[in-house]
C-alpha cells in the first residue's frame, strides 16, 4: 500500500498551511478543497502535520462504516466531552462503548420513544404560550435562544421529568455553563489545560460539580422512592444486557444521561433555528407546510399518531438537515495505514468527513444550494446513494437519538408553524458558524406574528 501516492495537497500558507483557515472558516476551506481537488484531499497544518478530507459517499461509507474500526474518534474530541460526561457513549471507545451502547439502544427505538411525544408536545405548547405574548408585543426575538430554551425543556422533561429551561433553574444554568466550556475546548485546541486555575476553568469546575451533584441526587431519589416515571432516566436505570443481565451502575447512568443532554440539545436547537430561517426565505415552502398542518391538525396539538400524516413537515426538516447539518463534519484518527479512493492514508492521521460538503456536492444533488423539501417527500432507502445524505452519521457510531430528534422536530414545527409566522428582520445577515455544531453566528433575529389557519383547510 505504501506505493500508493498521498491524496492531492490543498495549497496553503508556508508556515501554517491551511491551519488558520481551518479554524476561521472550515466550511469555505473544505468546500474549495473538494471542488478543486476532488474526493480525497490532503491538507497541511504546520510542516509535517497533515490531515485528510473525505467527501465522496463511497469514501465516507468506508471511514464511518465499512472500515469503521480503523477510524477512532480522536482524543482531542473525546477529552472535553469526558470532562463532563465521563465515559458516556459519545466519547467512549472499545468494549465500554459497545456494552453501554447495547444497553441503551432499546430505549431509542421508535416505539419506546412514542411515549415521549406527549412531553415534547407539552413543551412546544408552553413555547407557543410564550410566543403568543411576544407576538402581541410585536417583539423581535433571537430564534436560536428560543429554540435552545425549548429543546432544553424537552430534554429535561423526557430525560428527568424535570423542567430545566427557566432562567432561575440551577441545574439548567449549570448545564449551559458546562456545555459552553466543553464546546469551547473542542474548537480551541490550545485552550489552557484544565488543571490551571483560570477563571474560566474554575467556572466550569463549579458548574460541573452542580450538574453531577444534582443528577446524582435525582438518580438516588428515583432508586429510593421506587417510583417509576415514563422518562429516559428510568429506561437507563432499568436497562439490562439481554445476554448477561448486566446493568449500569449509578455513575454510568449519570454519565449517559449527561451524554444525551450534550449530544441532543444543542444539535436539535440549531437545526430548528435553521428551519425557521429557511422557511422565512422560502414563502412557497412555508405556505405548503401550513397547508398540510391546517389540513391534518386544524389547530390541534400533534400526537404521535399524527406524525406519519405530516410528510411535508418531515421533508422540511430533512432538507434543513441537508443544507445546514448541525453535525457538519466529524474527525477520525486512522489506526493503521489504509487506502481511500486509490490514495494512501497513513496511520495515526486525522481523517475528516464532512456532511456540509457532501450534502452540497453538485454531482450528487440537483440545485444543491436551494431549499427544496419536495426531494424528500416519499424518499426512502435507495432514493439517494448511501452516504450522500448522512446528517446523523453512519456505521456503528451513528446517532442513537436520530428518531428522537426527528419526532421532536416534527412536533415542534407542527405546533408552532400552524400558529405563528417568523419574519426575518431586514439588515440582519445570517451566517453559519462551524463550531461543535453548525450554528447561526450572530443568531437569527426574527419577528413573531400570529396567524389564523385558513378556514377552508380546517377539517370538520
Ligand atoms: C438534529 C439533531 C441531531 C443531529 C444532527 C445529530 C447528529 C449526530 C451525529 C452525526 C452523530 C455521530 C457522531 C460521530 O460519528 O462522530 C451523533 C452521535 C450521537 N448522538 Fe446525535 N444528533 C442529533 C440529536 C441527538 C439527540 C436528540 C440525542 C439524544 C437524545 C443524540 C444522541 C447522540 C449520541 C449519544 C451519540 C453518540 C453515539 C455513539 O457514539 O454511540 N443526538 N449524533
Boltz pocket constraint, residues with backbone or C-beta under 6 A from the ligand:
constraints:
  - pocket:
      binder: B
      contacts: [[A, 73], [A, 89], [A, 90], [A, 91], [A, 101], [A, 259], [A, 260], [A, 261], [A, 263], [A, 264], [A, 265], [A, 267], [A, 268], [A, 271], [A, 325], [A, 326], [A, 327], [A, 330], [A, 331], [A, 390], [A, 391], [A, 392], [A, 393], [A, 394], [A, 396], [A, 397], [A, 398], [A, 399], [A, 400], [A, 401], [A, 402], [A, 404], [A, 405]]
      max_distance: 6.0
